Amino acid sequence: MNMADDTRQGDDGGVSTGIITRTRTKTKKPSLYKVLLLNDDYTPMEFVVHVLERFFNKGREDAARIMMHVHQHGVGLCGLYTYEVAETKVTQVMDYARQNQHPLQCTMEKE
């Protein structure tokens, strides 16, 4: 075989042209999850506002609006996050509520 020749013999005895194919990886956006607060008859409204400010970086006005929505409709959206972030926020809120002896419930669901 001549060294200047570009064609090579393949494993099956045929001629290989030396073409390289590149597989493109297509990245998919991660699924988002809604973090929700659930209404109860015992957790003080001010505590819910505080939770929204502390764990969801809401301003006082936004936090109060969300709290009222939870109070009037039974459930309110705190934010949309990737799975890991949503899971962490739910755990933080639930732990904080228990530490302060409030029955506040926080859940997440796929959008």
PDB file as gemmi writes it, atoms N, CA and C in Angstrom:
CRYST1    1.000    1.000    1.000  90.00  90.00  90.00 P 1                      
ATOM      1  N   MET A   1       0.854  -1.175   0.000  1.00  0.00           N  
ATOM      2  CA  MET A   1       0.000   0.000   0.000  1.00  0.00           C  
ATOM      3  C   MET A   1       0.897   1.234   0.000  1.00  0.00           C  
ATOM      4  N   ASN A   2       0.578   2.177  -0.823  1.00  0.00           N  
ATOM      5  CA  ASN A   2       1.326   3.415  -0.959  1.00  0.00           C  
ATOM      6  C   ASN A   2       0.956   4.343   0.191  1.00  0.00           C  
ATOM      7  N   MET A   3       1.936   4.975   0.873  1.00  0.00           N  
ATOM      8  CA  MET A   3       1.676   5.863   2.002  1.00  0.00           C  
ATOM      9  C   MET A   3       0.927   7.118   1.601  1.00  0.00           C  
ATOM     10  N   ALA A   4       1.002   7.545   0.359  1.00  0.00           N  
ATOM     11  CA  ALA A   4       0.320   8.751  -0.081  1.00  0.00           C  
ATOM     12  C   ALA A   4      -1.144   8.484  -0.394  1.00  0.00           C  
ATOM     13  N   ASP A   5      -1.533   7.249  -0.444  1.00  0.00           N  
ATOM     14  CA  ASP A   5      -2.908   6.873  -0.776  1.00  0.00           C  
ATOM     15  C   ASP A   5      -3.808   7.131   0.434  1.00  0.00           C  
ATOM     16  N   ASP A   6      -4.922   7.872   0.253  1.00  0.00           N  
ATOM     17  CA  ASP A   6      -5.824   8.214   1.348  1.00  0.00           C  
ATOM     18  C   ASP A   6      -6.786   7.092   1.713  1.00  0.00           C  
ATOM     19  N   THR A   7      -6.971   6.162   0.813  1.00  0.00           N  
ATOM     20  CA  THR A   7      -7.916   5.097   1.116  1.00  0.00           C  
ATOM     21  C   THR A   7      -7.222   4.014   1.915  1.00  0.00           C  
ATOM     22  N   ARG A   8      -7.969   3.421   2.835  1.00  0.00           N  
ATOM     23  CA  ARG A   8      -7.426   2.368   3.684  1.00  0.00           C  
ATOM     24  C   ARG A   8      -8.346   1.167   3.614  1.00  0.00           C  
ATOM     25  N   GLN A   9      -7.794   0.041   3.902  1.00  0.00           N  
ATOM     26  CA  GLN A   9      -8.597  -1.162   3.895  1.00  0.00           C  
ATOM     27  C   GLN A   9      -9.295  -1.261   5.243  1.00  0.00           C  
ATOM     28  N   GLY A  10     -10.625  -1.436   5.228  1.00  0.00           N  
ATOM     29  CA  GLY A  10     -11.412  -1.546   6.449  1.00  0.00           C  
ATOM     30  C   GLY A  10     -11.292  -2.923   7.055  1.00  0.00           C  
ATOM     31  N   ASP A  11     -11.919  -3.125   8.219  1.00  0.00           N  
ATOM     32  CA  ASP A  11     -11.871  -4.402   8.925  1.00  0.00           C  
ATOM     33  C   ASP A  11     -12.485  -5.536   8.119  1.00  0.00           C  
ATOM     34  N   ASP A  12     -13.498  -5.185   7.322  1.00  0.00           N  
ATOM     35  CA  ASP A  12     -14.187  -6.221   6.552  1.00  0.00           C  
ATOM     36  C   ASP A  12     -13.530  -6.474   5.200  1.00  0.00           C  
ATOM     37  N   GLY A  13     -12.380  -5.909   4.960  1.00  0.00           N  
ATOM     38  CA  GLY A  13     -11.674  -6.106   3.705  1.00  0.00           C  
ATOM     39  C   GLY A  13     -12.039  -5.086   2.650  1.00  0.00           C  
ATOM     40  N   GLY A  14     -13.088  -4.290   2.891  1.00  0.00           N  
ATOM     41  CA  GLY A  14     -13.489  -3.257   1.932  1.00  0.00           C  
ATOM     42  C   GLY A  14     -12.614  -2.035   2.086  1.00  0.00           C  
ATOM     43  N   VAL A  15     -12.858  -1.055   1.246  1.00  0.00           N  
ATOM     44  CA  VAL A  15     -12.065   0.163   1.285  1.00  0.00           C  
ATOM     45  C   VAL A  15     -12.767   1.181   2.180  1.00  0.00           C  
ATOM     46  N   SER A  16     -12.026   1.783   3.119  1.00  0.00           N  
ATOM     47  CA  SER A  16     -12.559   2.801   4.013  1.00  0.00           C  
ATOM     48  C   SER A  16     -12.090   4.161   3.513  1.00  0.00           C  
ATOM     49  N   THR A  17     -12.990   5.147   3.503  1.00  0.00           N  
ATOM     50  CA  THR A  17     -12.631   6.469   2.987  1.00  0.00           C  
ATOM     51  C   THR A  17     -12.094   7.390   4.072  1.00  0.00           C  
ATOM     52  N   GLY A  18     -12.186   6.994   5.324  1.00  0.00           N  
ATOM     53  CA  GLY A  18     -11.650   7.814   6.407  1.00  0.00           C  
ATOM     54  C   GLY A  18     -12.557   8.972   6.787  1.00  0.00           C  
ATOM     55  N   ILE A  19     -13.846   8.898   6.488  1.00  0.00           N  
ATOM     56  CA  ILE A  19     -14.784   9.965   6.857  1.00  0.00           C  
ATOM     57  C   ILE A  19     -15.144   9.800   8.333  1.00  0.00           C  
ATOM     58  N   ILE A  20     -15.029  10.903   9.058  1.00  0.00           N  
ATOM     59  CA  ILE A  20     -15.367  10.876  10.476  1.00  0.00           C  
ATOM     60  C   ILE A  20     -16.726  11.543  10.644  1.00  0.00           C  
ATOM     61  N   THR A  21     -17.630  10.877  11.328  1.00  0.00           N  
ATOM     62  CA  THR A  21     -18.936  11.481  11.606  1.00  0.00           C  
ATOM     63  C   THR A  21     -18.935  11.934  13.058  1.00  0.00           C  
ATOM     64  N   ARG A  22     -19.526  13.067  13.295  1.00  0.00           N  
ATOM     65  CA  ARG A  22     -19.583  13.625  14.639  1.00  0.00           C  
ATOM     66  C   ARG A  22     -21.048  13.636  15.082  1.00  0.00           C  
ATOM     67  N   THR A  23     -21.304  13.053  16.220  1.00  0.00           N  
ATOM     68  CA  THR A  23     -22.652  13.029  16.756  1.00  0.00           C  
ATOM     69  C   THR A  23     -22.863  14.315  17.549  1.00  0.00           C  
ATOM     70  N   ARG A  24     -23.936  15.017  17.229  1.00  0.00           N  
ATOM     71  CA  ARG A  24     -24.247  16.249  17.972  1.00  0.00           C  
ATOM     72  C   ARG A  24     -25.126  15.916  19.158  1.00  0.00           C  
ATOM     73  N   THR A  25     -24.741  16.406  20.297  1.00  0.00           N  
ATOM     74  CA  THR A  25     -25.538  16.226  21.494  1.00  0.00           C  
ATOM     75  C   THR A  25     -26.484  17.401  21.595  1.00  0.00           C  
ATOM     76  N   LYS A  26     -27.764  17.083  21.663  1.00  0.00           N  
ATOM     77  CA  LYS A  26     -28.761  18.150  21.785  1.00  0.00           C  
ATOM     78  C   LYS A  26     -29.158  18.250  23.253  1.00  0.00           C  
ATOM     79  N   THR A  27     -28.883  19.401  23.847  1.00  0.00           N  
ATOM     80  CA  THR A  27     -29.225  19.566  25.255  1.00  0.00           C  
ATOM     81  C   THR A  27     -30.690  19.939  25.382  1.00  0.00           C  
ATOM     82  N   LYS A  28     -31.318  19.365  26.385  1.00  0.00           N  
ATOM     83  CA  LYS A  28     -32.725  19.605  26.626  1.00  0.00           C  
ATOM     84  C   LYS A  28     -32.853  20.464  27.880  1.00  0.00           C  
ATOM     85  N   LYS A  29     -33.748  21.446  27.852  1.00  0.00           N  
ATOM     86  CA  LYS A  29     -33.968  22.268  29.040  1.00  0.00           C  
ATOM     87  C   LYS A  29     -34.530  21.394  30.147  1.00  0.00           C  
ATOM     88  N   PRO A  30     -34.074  21.616  31.383  1.00  0.00           N  
ATOM     89  CA  PRO A  30     -34.595  20.793  32.480  1.00  0.00           C  
ATOM     90  C   PRO A  30     -36.059  21.128  32.755  1.00  0.00           C  
ATOM     91  N   SER A  31     -36.781  20.152  33.238  1.00  0.00           N  
ATOM     92  CA  SER A  31     -38.185  20.364  33.603  1.00  0.00           C  
ATOM     93  C   SER A  31     -38.251  21.334  34.769  1.00  0.00           C  
ATOM     94  N   LEU A  32     -39.307  22.128  34.790  1.00  0.00           N  
ATOM     95  CA  LEU A  32     -39.500  23.069  35.893  1.00  0.00           C  
ATOM     96  C   LEU A  32     -40.592  22.558  36.818  1.00  0.00           C  
ATOM     97  N   TYR A  33     -40.446  22.916  38.081  1.00  0.00           N  
ATOM     98  CA  TYR A  33     -41.396  22.495  39.094  1.00  0.00           C  
ATOM     99  C   TYR A  33     -41.953  23.709  39.821  1.00  0.00           C  
ATOM    100  N   LYS A  34     -43.269  23.671  40.059  1.00  0.00           N  
ATOM    101  CA  LYS A  34     -43.931  24.743  40.802  1.00  0.00           C  
ATOM    102  C   LYS A  34     -43.785  24.448  42.291  1.00  0.00           C  
ATOM    103  N   VAL A  35     -43.379  25.455  43.030  1.00  0.00           N  
ATOM    104  CA  VAL A  35     -43.354  25.334  44.493  1.00  0.00           C  
ATOM    105  C   VAL A  35     -44.597  26.064  44.990  1.00  0.00           C  
ATOM    106  N   LEU A  36     -45.414  25.343  45.758  1.00  0.00           N  
ATOM    107  CA  LEU A  36     -46.715  25.849  46.191  1.00  0.00           C  
ATOM    108  C   LEU A  36     -46.829  25.882  47.714  1.00  0.00           C  
ATOM    109  N   LEU A  37     -47.481  26.920  48.216  1.00  0.00           N  
ATOM    110  CA  LEU A  37     -47.827  26.986  49.639  1.00  0.00           C  
ATOM    111  C   LEU A  37     -49.307  26.647  49.765  1.00  0.00           C  
ATOM    112  N   LEU A  38     -49.640  25.888  50.796  1.00  0.00           N  
ATOM    113  CA  LEU A  38     -51.025  25.491  51.030  1.00  0.00           C  
ATOM    114  C   LEU A  38     -51.577  26.218  52.250  1.00  0.00           C  
ATOM    115  N   ASN A  39     -52.826  26.607  52.169  1.00  0.00           N  
ATOM    116  CA  ASN A  39     -53.473  27.331  53.256  1.00  0.00           C  
ATOM    117  C   ASN A  39     -53.798  26.399  54.419  1.00  0.00           C  
ATOM    118  N   ASP A  40     -53.729  26.942  55.608  1.00  0.00           N  
ATOM    119  CA  ASP A  40     -54.217  26.248  56.798  1.00  0.00           C  
ATOM    120  C   ASP A  40     -54.836  27.304  57.711  1.00  0.00           C  
ATOM    121  N   ASP A  41     -55.522  26.862  58.729  1.00  0.00           N  
ATOM    122  CA  ASP A  41     -56.235  27.794  59.611  1.00  0.00           C  
ATOM    123  C   ASP A  41     -55.409  28.254  60.809  1.00  0.00           C  
ATOM    124  N   TYR A  42     -54.125  27.877  60.855  1.00  0.00           N  
ATOM    125  CA  TYR A  42     -53.348  28.158  62.059  1.00  0.00           C  
ATOM    126  C   TYR A  42     -52.101  29.009  61.845  1.00  0.00           C  
ATOM    127  N   THR A  43     -51.458  28.884  60.691  1.00  0.00           N  
ATOM    128  CA  THR A  43     -50.224  29.636  60.443  1.00  0.00           C  
ATOM    129  C   THR A  43     -50.559  31.116  60.273  1.00  0.00           C  
ATOM    130  N   PRO A  44     -49.921  31.987  61.045  1.00  0.00           N  
ATOM    131  CA  PRO A  44     -50.199  33.426  60.931  1.00  0.00           C  
ATOM    132  C   PRO A  44     -49.809  33.958  59.541  1.00  0.00           C  
ATOM    133  N   MET A  45     -50.599  34.875  59.055  1.00  0.00           N  
ATOM    134  CA  MET A  45     -50.355  35.480  57.743  1.00  0.00           C  
ATOM    135  C   MET A  45     -48.972  36.125  57.683  1.00  0.00           C  
ATOM    136  N   GLU A  46     -48.580  36.765  58.765  1.00  0.00           N  
ATOM    137  CA  GLU A  46     -47.286  37.445  58.800  1.00  0.00           C  
ATOM    138  C   GLU A  46     -46.135  36.448  58.659  1.00  0.00           C  
ATOM    139  N   PHE A  47     -46.305  35.246  59.211  1.00  0.00           N  
ATOM    140  CA  PHE A  47     -45.280  34.209  59.079  1.00  0.00           C  
ATOM    141  C   PHE A  47     -45.150  33.769  57.618  1.00  0.00           C  
ATOM    142  N   VAL A  48     -46.277  33.632  56.926  1.00  0.00           N  
ATOM    143  CA  VAL A  48     -46.272  33.247  55.506  1.00  0.00           C  
ATOM    144  C   VAL A  48     -45.562  34.324  54.682  1.00  0.00           C  
ATOM    145  N   VAL A  49     -45.834  35.580  54.965  1.00  0.00           N  
ATOM    146  CA  VAL A  49     -45.154  36.687  54.271  1.00  0.00           C  
ATOM    147  C   VAL A  49     -43.652  36.589  54.517  1.00  0.00           C  
ATOM    148  N   HIS A  50     -43.274  36.343  55.744  1.00  0.00           N  
ATOM    149  CA  HIS A  50     -41.853  36.215  56.095  1.00  0.00           C  
ATOM    150  C   HIS A  50     -41.192  35.060  55.325  1.00  0.00           C  
ATOM    151  N   VAL A  51     -41.869  33.926  55.232  1.00  0.00           N  
ATOM    152  CA  VAL A  51     -41.351  32.762  54.500  1.00  0.00           C  
ATOM    153  C   VAL A  51     -41.140  33.125  53.026  1.00  0.00           C  
ATOM    154  N   LEU A  52     -42.092  33.819  52.441  1.00  0.00           N  
ATOM    155  CA  LEU A  52     -41.981  34.209  51.029  1.00  0.00           C  
ATOM    156  C   LEU A  52     -40.813  35.176  50.806  1.00  0.00           C  
ATOM    157  N   GLU A  53     -40.614  36.072  51.746  1.00  0.00           N  
ATOM    158  CA  GLU A  53     -39.484  37.006  51.643  1.00  0.00           C  
ATOM    159  C   GLU A  53     -38.157  36.275  51.826  1.00  0.00           C  
ATOM    160  N   ARG A  54     -38.097  35.421  52.808  1.00  0.00           N  
ATOM    161  CA  ARG A  54     -36.837  34.762  53.166  1.00  0.00           C  
ATOM    162  C   ARG A  54     -36.398  33.682  52.174  1.00  0.00           C  
ATOM    163  N   PHE A  55     -37.312  32.810  51.793  1.00  0.00           N  
ATOM    164  CA  PHE A  55     -36.930  31.653  50.978  1.00  0.00           C  
ATOM    165  C   PHE A  55     -37.169  31.829  49.479  1.00  0.00           C  
ATOM    166  N   PHE A  56     -37.994  32.805  49.116  1.00  0.00           N  
ATOM    167  CA  PHE A  56     -38.313  32.985  47.700  1.00  0.00           C  
ATOM    168  C   PHE A  56     -37.932  34.381  47.202  1.00  0.00           C  
ATOM    169  N   ASN A  57     -37.230  35.130  48.020  1.00  0.00           N  
ATOM    170  CA  ASN A  57     -36.733  36.469  47.665  1.00  0.00           C  
ATOM    171  C   ASN A  57     -37.823  37.391  47.121  1.00  0.00           C  
ATOM    172  N   LYS A  58     -38.986  37.320  47.725  1.00  0.00           N  
ATOM    173  CA  LYS A  58     -40.097  38.194  47.318  1.00  0.00           C  
ATOM    174  C   LYS A  58     -40.022  39.497  48.113  1.00  0.00           C  
ATOM    175  N   GLY A  59     -40.399  40.569  47.455  1.00  0.00           N  
ATOM    176  CA  GLY A  59     -40.524  41.846  48.145  1.00  0.00           C  
ATOM    177  C   GLY A  59     -41.754  41.808  49.032  1.00  0.00           C  
ATOM    178  N   ARG A  60     -41.854  42.752  49.936  1.00  0.00           N  
ATOM    179  CA  ARG A  60     -42.967  42.782  50.897  1.00  0.00           C  
ATOM    180  C   ARG A  60     -44.328  42.771  50.194  1.00  0.00           C  
ATOM    181  N   GLU A  61     -44.463  43.585  49.154  1.00  0.00           N  
ATOM    182  CA  GLU A  61     -45.738  43.691  48.433  1.00  0.00           C  
ATOM    183  C   GLU A  61     -46.102  42.381  47.725  1.00  0.00           C  
ATOM    184  N   ASP A  62     -45.133  41.808  47.021  1.00  0.00           N  
ATOM    185  CA  ASP A  62     -45.347  40.532  46.331  1.00  0.00           C  
ATOM    186  C   ASP A  62     -45.687  39.426  47.321  1.00  0.00           C  
ATOM    187  N   ALA A  63     -44.948  39.390  48.419  1.00  0.00           N  
ATOM    188  CA  ALA A  63     -45.168  38.362  49.438  1.00  0.00           C  
ATOM    189  C   ALA A  63     -46.575  38.478  50.028  1.00  0.00           C  
ATOM    190  N   ALA A  64     -47.009  39.687  50.290  1.00  0.00           N  
ATOM    191  CA  ALA A  64     -48.352  39.905  50.843  1.00  0.00           C  
ATOM    192  C   ALA A  64     -49.427  39.495  49.831  1.00  0.00           C  
ATOM    193  N   ARG A  65     -49.190  39.786  48.565  1.00  0.00           N  
ATOM    194  CA  ARG A  65     -50.152  39.423  47.510  1.00  0.00           C  
ATOM    195  C   ARG A  65     -50.268  37.896  47.401  1.00  0.00           C  
ATOM    196  N   ILE A  66     -49.135  37.207  47.407  1.00  0.00           N  
ATOM    197  CA  ILE A  66     -49.136  35.741  47.314  1.00  0.00           C  
ATOM    198  C   ILE A  66     -49.807  35.136  48.549  1.00  0.00           C  
ATOM    199  N   MET A  67     -49.485  35.685  49.721  1.00  0.00           N  
ATOM    200  CA  MET A  67     -50.083  35.201  50.972  1.00  0.00           C  
ATOM    201  C   MET A  67     -51.609  35.328  50.917  1.00  0.00           C  
ATOM    202  N   MET A  68     -52.110  36.451  50.434  1.00  0.00           N  
ATOM    203  CA  MET A  68     -53.565  36.643  50.330  1.00  0.00           C  
ATOM    204  C   MET A  68     -54.177  35.660  49.333  1.00  0.00           C  
ATOM    205  N   HIS A  69     -53.463  35.387  48.256  1.00  0.00           N  
ATOM    206  CA  HIS A  69     -53.941  34.413  47.270  1.00  0.00           C  
ATOM    207  C   HIS A  69     -54.044  33.022  47.918  1.00  0.00           C  
ATOM    208  N   VAL A  70     -53.024  32.649  48.695  1.00  0.00           N  
ATOM    209  CA  VAL A  70     -53.042  31.370  49.410  1.00  0.00           C  
ATOM    210  C   VAL A  70     -54.230  31.348  50.380  1.00  0.00           C  
ATOM    211  N   HIS A  71     -54.429  32.431  51.092  1.00  0.00           N  
ATOM    212  CA  HIS A  71     -55.507  32.533  52.081  1.00  0.00           C  
ATOM    213  C   HIS A  71     -56.884  32.414  51.420  1.00  0.00           C  
ATOM    214  N   GLN A  72     -57.064  33.055  50.284  1.00  0.00           N  
ATOM    215  CA  GLN A  72     -58.373  33.080  49.629  1.00  0.00           C  
ATOM    216  C   GLN A  72     -58.643  31.870  48.743  1.00  0.00           C  
ATOM    217  N   HIS A  73     -57.592  31.299  48.141  1.00  0.00           N  
ATOM    218  CA  HIS A  73     -57.785  30.218  47.171  1.00  0.00           C  
ATOM    219  C   HIS A  73     -57.269  28.865  47.654  1.00  0.00           C  
ATOM    220  N   GLY A  74     -56.620  28.825  48.800  1.00  0.00           N  
ATOM    221  CA  GLY A  74     -56.163  27.560  49.356  1.00  0.00           C  
ATOM    222  C   GLY A  74     -54.766  27.134  48.933  1.00  0.00           C  
ATOM    223  N   VAL A  75     -54.256  27.741  47.873  1.00  0.00           N  
ATOM    224  CA  VAL A  75     -52.923  27.389  47.372  1.00  0.00           C  
ATOM    225  C   VAL A  75     -52.366  28.586  46.607  1.00  0.00           C  
ATOM    226  N   GLY A  76     -51.042  28.736  46.645  1.00  0.00           N  
ATOM    227  CA  GLY A  76     -50.420  29.846  45.926  1.00  0.00           C  
ATOM    228  C   GLY A  76     -49.042  29.466  45.422  1.00  0.00           C  
ATOM    229  N   LEU A  77     -48.704  29.994  44.260  1.00  0.00           N  
ATOM    230  CA  LEU A  77     -47.423  29.723  43.614  1.00  0.00           C  
ATOM    231  C   LEU A  77     -46.332  30.626  44.177  1.00  0.00           C  
ATOM    232  N   CYS A  78     -45.250  29.995  44.622  1.00  0.00           N  
ATOM    233  CA  CYS A  78     -44.092  30.737  45.144  1.00  0.00           C  
ATOM    234  C   CYS A  78     -43.056  30.978  44.054  1.00  0.00           C  
ATOM    235  N   GLY A  79     -42.959  30.050  43.109  1.00  0.00           N  
ATOM    236  CA  GLY A  79     -41.985  30.187  42.032  1.00  0.00           C  
ATOM    237  C   GLY A  79     -41.824  28.904  41.245  1.00  0.00           C  
ATOM    238  N   LEU A  80     -41.092  28.999  40.126  1.00  0.00           N  
ATOM    239  CA  LEU A  80     -40.771  27.864  39.266  1.00  0.00           C  
ATOM    240  C   LEU A  80     -39.277  27.610  39.339  1.00  0.00           C  
ATOM    241  N   TYR A  81     -38.901  26.359  39.562  1.00  0.00           N  
ATOM    242  CA  TYR A  81     -37.499  26.023  39.747  1.00  0.00           C  
ATOM    243  C   TYR A  81     -37.189  24.657  39.136  1.00  0.00           C  
ATOM    244  N   THR A  82     -35.907  24.388  38.942  1.00  0.00           N  
ATOM    245  CA  THR A  82     -35.501  23.049  38.548  1.00  0.00           C  
ATOM    246  C   THR A  82     -35.803  22.115  39.728  1.00  0.00           C  
ATOM    247  N   TYR A  83     -35.798  20.824  39.472  1.00  0.00           N  
ATOM    248  CA  TYR A  83     -36.183  19.848  40.487  1.00  0.00           C  
ATOM    249  C   TYR A  83     -35.395  20.008  41.791  1.00  0.00           C  
ATOM    250  N   GLU A  84     -34.079  20.074  41.671  1.00  0.00           N  
ATOM    251  CA  GLU A  84     -33.236  20.132  42.870  1.00  0.00           C  
ATOM    252  C   GLU A  84     -33.482  21.394  43.689  1.00  0.00           C  
ATOM    253  N   VAL A  85     -33.631  22.527  43.007  1.00  0.00           N  
ATOM    254  CA  VAL A  85     -33.871  23.792  43.709  1.00  0.00           C  
ATOM    255  C   VAL A  85     -35.254  23.768  44.366  1.00  0.00           C  
ATOM    256  N   ALA A  86     -36.253  23.284  43.640  1.00  0.00           N  
ATOM    257  CA  ALA A  86     -37.617  23.208  44.188  1.00  0.00           C  
ATOM    258  C   ALA A  86     -37.645  22.307  45.421  1.00  0.00           C  
ATOM    259  N   GLU A  87     -36.991  21.171  45.326  1.00  0.00           N  
ATOM    260  CA  GLU A  87     -36.948  20.220  46.441  1.00  0.00           C  
ATOM    261  C   GLU A  87     -36.288  20.855  47.666  1.00  0.00           C  
ATOM    262  N   THR A  88     -35.210  21.592  47.446  1.00  0.00           N  
ATOM    263  CA  THR A  88     -34.505  22.260  48.542  1.00  0.00           C  
ATOM    264  C   THR A  88     -35.399  23.305  49.192  1.00  0.00           C  
ATOM    265  N   LYS A  89     -36.089  24.105  48.380  1.00  0.00           N  
ATOM    266  CA  LYS A  89     -36.955  25.155  48.927  1.00  0.00           C  
ATOM    267  C   LYS A  89     -38.101  24.560  49.743  1.00  0.00           C  
ATOM    268  N   VAL A  90     -38.704  23.489  49.250  1.00  0.00           N  
ATOM    269  CA  VAL A  90     -39.788  22.831  49.990  1.00  0.00           C  
ATOM    270  C   VAL A  90     -39.266  22.351  51.346  1.00  0.00           C  
ATOM    271  N   THR A  91     -38.115  21.716  51.350  1.00  0.00           N  
ATOM    272  CA  THR A  91     -37.527  21.216  52.596  1.00  0.00           C  
ATOM    273  C   THR A  91     -37.217  22.357  53.560  1.00  0.00           C  
ATOM    274  N   GLN A  92     -36.637  23.444  53.032  1.00  0.00           N  
ATOM    275  CA  GLN A  92     -36.307  24.595  53.881  1.00  0.00           C  
ATOM    276  C   GLN A  92     -37.560  25.184  54.531  1.00  0.00           C  
ATOM    277  N   VAL A  93     -38.612  25.365  53.730  1.00  0.00           N  
ATOM    278  CA  VAL A  93     -39.854  25.958  54.246  1.00  0.00           C  
ATOM    279  C   VAL A  93     -40.478  25.046  55.299  1.00  0.00           C  
ATOM    280  N   MET A  94     -40.544  23.748  54.991  1.00  0.00           N  
ATOM    281  CA  MET A  94     -41.160  22.815  55.935  1.00  0.00           C  
ATOM    282  C   MET A  94     -40.365  22.753  57.248  1.00  0.00           C  
ATOM    283  N   ASP A  95     -39.057  22.707  57.150  1.00  0.00           N  
ATOM    284  CA  ASP A  95     -38.220  22.682  58.361  1.00  0.00           C  
ATOM    285  C   ASP A  95     -38.402  23.958  59.179  1.00  0.00           C  
ATOM    286  N   TYR A  96     -38.404  25.093  58.503  1.00  0.00           N  
ATOM    287  CA  TYR A  96     -38.539  26.387  59.175  1.00  0.00           C  
ATOM    288  C   TYR A  96     -39.911  26.499  59.859  1.00  0.00           C  
ATOM    289  N   ALA A  97     -40.951  26.046  59.168  1.00  0.00           N  
ATOM    290  CA  ALA A  97     -42.299  26.090  59.751  1.00  0.00           C  
ATOM    291  C   ALA A  97     -42.364  25.219  61.006  1.00  0.00           C  
ATOM    292  N   ARG A  98     -41.782  24.025  60.956  1.00  0.00           N  
ATOM    293  CA  ARG A  98     -41.798  23.126  62.114  1.00  0.00           C  
ATOM    294  C   ARG A  98     -41.005  23.718  63.278  1.00  0.00           C  
ATOM    295  N   GLN A  99     -39.845  24.331  62.961  1.00  0.00           N  
ATOM    296  CA  GLN A  99     -39.029  24.949  64.011  1.00  0.00           C  
ATOM    297  C   GLN A  99     -39.811  26.046  64.732  1.00  0.00           C  
ATOM    298  N   ASN A 100     -40.708  26.697  64.001  1.00  0.00           N  
ATOM    299  CA  ASN A 100     -41.516  27.776  64.571  1.00  0.00           C  
ATOM    300  C   ASN A 100     -42.906  27.296  64.978  1.00  0.00           C  
ATOM    301  N   GLN A 101     -43.088  25.987  64.988  1.00  0.00           N  
ATOM    302  CA  GLN A 101     -44.327  25.339  65.431  1.00  0.00           C  
ATOM    303  C   GLN A 101     -45.560  25.777  64.656  1.00  0.00           C  
ATOM    304  N   HIS A 102     -45.397  25.856  63.332  1.00  0.00           N  
ATOM    305  CA  HIS A 102     -46.528  26.165  62.453  1.00  0.00           C  
ATOM    306  C   HIS A 102     -46.777  24.983  61.525  1.00  0.00           C  
ATOM    307  N   PRO A 103     -48.035  24.705  61.205  1.00  0.00           N  
ATOM    308  CA  PRO A 103     -48.362  23.566  60.337  1.00  0.00           C  
ATOM    309  C   PRO A 103     -48.303  23.894  58.832  1.00  0.00           C  
ATOM    310  N   LEU A 104     -47.664  24.969  58.466  1.00  0.00           N  
ATOM    311  CA  LEU A 104     -47.592  25.388  57.060  1.00  0.00           C  
ATOM    312  C   LEU A 104     -47.087  24.244  56.177  1.00  0.00           C  
ATOM    313  N   GLN A 105     -47.770  24.041  55.059  1.00  0.00           N  
ATOM    314  CA  GLN A 105     -47.395  22.993  54.113  1.00  0.00           C  
ATOM    315  C   GLN A 105     -46.878  23.620  52.821  1.00  0.00           C  
ATOM    316  N   CYS A 106     -45.817  23.030  52.302  1.00  0.00           N  
ATOM    317  CA  CYS A 106     -45.218  23.490  51.048  1.00  0.00           C  
ATOM    318  C   CYS A 106     -44.991  22.251  50.191  1.00  0.00           C  
ATOM    319  N   THR A 107     -45.398  22.324  48.919  1.00  0.00           N  
ATOM    320  CA  THR A 107     -45.259  21.171  48.041  1.00  0.00           C  
ATOM    321  C   THR A 107     -44.694  21.620  46.700  1.00  0.00           C  
ATOM    322  N   MET A 108     -44.372  20.630  45.874  1.00  0.00           N  
ATOM    323  CA  MET A 108     -43.912  20.947  44.524  1.00  0.00           C  
ATOM    324  C   MET A 108     -44.601  20.009  43.546  1.00  0.00           C  
ATOM    325  N   GLU A 109     -44.813  20.513  42.328  1.00  0.00           N  
ATOM    326  CA  GLU A 109     -45.385  19.668  41.282  1.00  0.00           C  
ATOM    327  C   GLU A 109     -44.814  20.079  39.937  1.00  0.00           C  
ATOM    328  N   LYS A 110     -44.697  19.112  39.061  1.00  0.00           N  
ATOM    329  CA  LYS A 110     -44.126  19.367  37.741  1.00  0.00           C  
ATOM    330  C   LYS A 110     -45.050  20.294  36.966  1.00  0.00           C  
ATOM    331  N   GLU A 111     -44.436  21.252  36.277  1.00  0.00           N  
ATOM    332  CA  GLU A 111     -45.251  22.202  35.521  1.00  0.00           C  
ATOM    333  C   GLU A 111     -45.791  21.542  34.275  1.00  0.00           C  
TER     334      GLU A 111                                                      
END                                                                             
